[in-house]
């Protein structure tokens, strides 16, 4: 599994301990959202918009779900299908599908959870 997806918080060495704790909290929250979005995409391999993935994952639509989906795209776990669907606001949204690397990461995480 990628250390980028499940890695430690980011902070400067000169940051106070409170900033380090906050970075860990934010990283844990982001990691949880990424995992839930990956699981949602694994359930719908034909593809989902970011809004649809957030719905399936049970994330609040005011959360940073679109940012998390973009991170997963950059990491190679999701790919643009070339399809577009209307979102809640009526604008076209990219449909992303889980990649083989994404499915492998989900399966590895599930295996670790069982052990």
C-alpha positions in Angstrom: 0.0 0.0 0.0 1.3 3.5 -0.7 2.9 5.4 2.1 1.6 8.5 0.3 -1.9 7.4 0.9 -1.5 6.4 4.5 1.6 8.3 5.5 2.4 10.5 8.5 1.3 14.1 9.1 3.1 17.0 7.4 4.7 19.7 9.4 8.0 21.7 9.6 10.6 20.7 12.2 10.4 24.2 13.6 6.6 23.9 14.2 5.4 23.7 17.8 4.0 20.4 19.2 0.5 21.7 18.8 1.0 22.0 15.0 2.4 18.5 14.9 -0.7 17.2 16.7 -2.9 19.1 14.4 -1.1 17.7 11.4 -1.6 14.2 12.6 -5.3 14.8 13.2 -5.8 16.3 9.7 -3.8 13.5 8.1 -5.9 10.9 10.0 -9.1 12.6 8.9 -7.9 12.8 5.3 -6.7 9.2 5.3 -10.1 8.0 6.6 -11.9 10.0 3.9 -9.6 8.6 1.1 -10.1 5.1 2.4 -13.9 5.5 2.4 -13.9 7.0 -1.1 -11.7 4.2 -2.4 -14.2 1.7 -0.9 -17.1 3.5 -2.6 -15.3 3.4 -5.9 -14.6 -0.3 -5.4 -18.3 -0.9 -5.0 -19.1 1.1 -8.2 -16.2 0.2 -10.6 -18.0 1.7 -13.6 -17.3 5.1 -12.1 -18.7 7.8 -9.8 -18.6 11.6 -9.7 -16.9 13.0 -6.6 -20.4 13.9 -5.2 -21.7 10.4 -5.9 -18.6 8.9 -4.2 -19.1 11.1 -1.2 -22.7 10.0 -0.9 -21.8 6.3 -1.2 -19.0 6.8 1.3 -21.3 8.6 3.7 -19.2 11.7 3.7 -20.7 15.1 4.4 -20.8 17.1 1.1 -19.3 20.1 2.8 -16.1 18.0 3.6 -13.0 18.0 1.5 -14.2 15.0 -0.5 -13.3 16.6 -3.9 -9.8 17.3 -2.7 -9.5 13.7 -1.5 -10.7 12.4 -4.9 -8.2 14.6 -6.7 -5.4 13.2 -4.5 -6.5 9.7 -5.3 -6.5 10.6 -9.0 -2.9 12.0 -8.7 -1.8 8.9 -6.8 -3.1 6.7 -9.6 -5.8 5.0 -7.6 -8.6 6.7 -9.7 -8.8 7.6 -13.4 -10.9 9.9 -15.5 -13.3 7.8 -17.5 -13.9 10.6 -20.0 -17.6 10.6 -19.0 -19.4 13.6 -17.4 -22.6 13.7 -15.4 -24.5 16.6 -13.9 -23.8 17.3 -10.2 -26.2 18.9 -7.7 -25.5 22.4 -8.9 -26.2 21.4 -12.5 -22.6 21.6 -13.7 -20.9 18.7 -15.4 -18.7 16.6 -13.1 -15.9 14.2 -14.0 -16.7 10.5 -13.6 -13.7 8.7 -12.1 -13.2 5.0 -11.9 -11.0 2.9 -9.6 -7.8 1.7 -11.3 -6.1 -1.7 -10.8 -3.7 0.0 -8.4 -6.7 1.3 -6.5 -8.4 -2.1 -6.3 -5.1 -3.6 -5.2 -4.8 -1.0 -2.4 -8.3 -1.6 -1.2 -7.8 -5.4 -1.2 -4.5 -5.0 0.7 -6.2 -2.8 3.3 -9.0 -5.3 3.7 -6.5 -8.2 4.1 -4.7 -6.2 6.8 -7.9 -5.5 8.6 -8.7 -9.2 8.7 -5.3 -10.2 10.1 
